Amino acid sequence: MRVSDKNVYPAMTGSDTVGNFTINRAGGDATGPLIKPGTLALKWNPVCNVLADTVTPAVAGDTVLVIQAVASDSSSGLSPIAAAKCSLNIGGTPYTFAMSAGDGAFNSVVETVRDTVRVVWSKGNYKLFVMAADNSAKALRWGVPDSVWFTVTAKGALSVSMSMMNAWATDQGIGITWRTESEDGTYRWLIERSGTEGGPYAQIAMLDAAGNSSQPRTYSHLDPAVQPGGTYYYRIVEIDQDGQRTEFGPLVVLARGLRPPDDYALAAARPNPFGNRLEIRYQLPAASTVHLAIYNITGQKVRTLQDGEQGAGYFTVPWDGRNQEGKQMANGVYFYKLSASAAGNGESFNAIKKAMLLK
């Protein structure tokens, strides 16, 4: 016998020759539900530490924190979601809040869960946990929590209204995404990474910001330069037009096993044109001897960025626009060339792309 729910959830099967039989659920429902990666979102982030003039409905600049996530038992038992909760520590005191189903009732294997928290905050960074439970064994079975960081600031102190910030593991690296509802005077976004929560943090990416915008905007970046099983912390940093930094996070992610790429490839560098930092990305399907260098328009090599053995994977190498001696190069067109030779089968790869330095 095979049972499916209009092909919405994975089918369940069972069989016997006589009498009663059991429909086996995938995984035996031995664990609780999970929060689907990338679905835990906050509105607003940052949160202010004083009440807005208008508190109904919730608006940016209020002490309100709107939380939403998707809880799913589709991969861990196929039992309906029965409850969800969020928790955090405020001023040394733990708080737990019950969350509600997005459609008004907990009755599905996959549920959108929500809650609105309005309290008196102290300025700083907070870590929020969300977890869900199913109704298996006639008792609530709580699953593994997901978490996200958010910031509390003084009213009017930030030029950005950030509504979502997440990081999650993929088979090609760690994905980072964030969404702003509006931006006022933003210049650049930096992504910084560390192996520990306290740092030190190193910049791994730089993206142009919206500047002045009242429209929502979503940013994303893939960090391929991680090791399977490693724990990584990420900060999103806003640089405004006066050069001031505002840090969001950190987010913490455990990198899973990364699938090696199928082919060699050299990606388009970004940003292009660039002023202070160019990111060159490439991939290796096998351990290889790699040479990556920068050339000027006459073909003269001005900088070697990578020269040696590298394992299979995805790589990002920065160039700061300087030559081998550290001298700033003039504006113009430059070429970056990747040469790679596989250690085992002798397969080789060569590619050249161009970028423009414009300071």
Buried (B, 14 or more C-beta within 10 A) or exposed (E): EEEEEEEEBEEBEEEEEEEEEEEEBBEEBEBBBBBBBBBBBBBBBBBBBEBBEEEEEBEBBBBBBBBBBBBBBBBBBBBBBBBBBBBBEBEEEEEEBEBBBEEEEBEBBBBBBBBBBBBEBEEEBBBBBBBBBBBBEEEEBBBEBBBBBBBBBEEEEBBBBBBBBBBBBBEBBBBBBBBBBBBBBBBBBBBBBBEEEEEEBEEBBBBEBBEEBEEBBEBEBBBBBBEEEEBBBBBBBBBBBEEEEBBBBBBBBEBBEBEBBEEBBBBEBBBBEBEEBBBBBBBBBBBBBBBBBBBBEEEEEBBEBBEEEBEBBBBBBBBEBEBEEEEEBEEEEBBBBBBBBBEEEEBEBEBEBEBBBEE
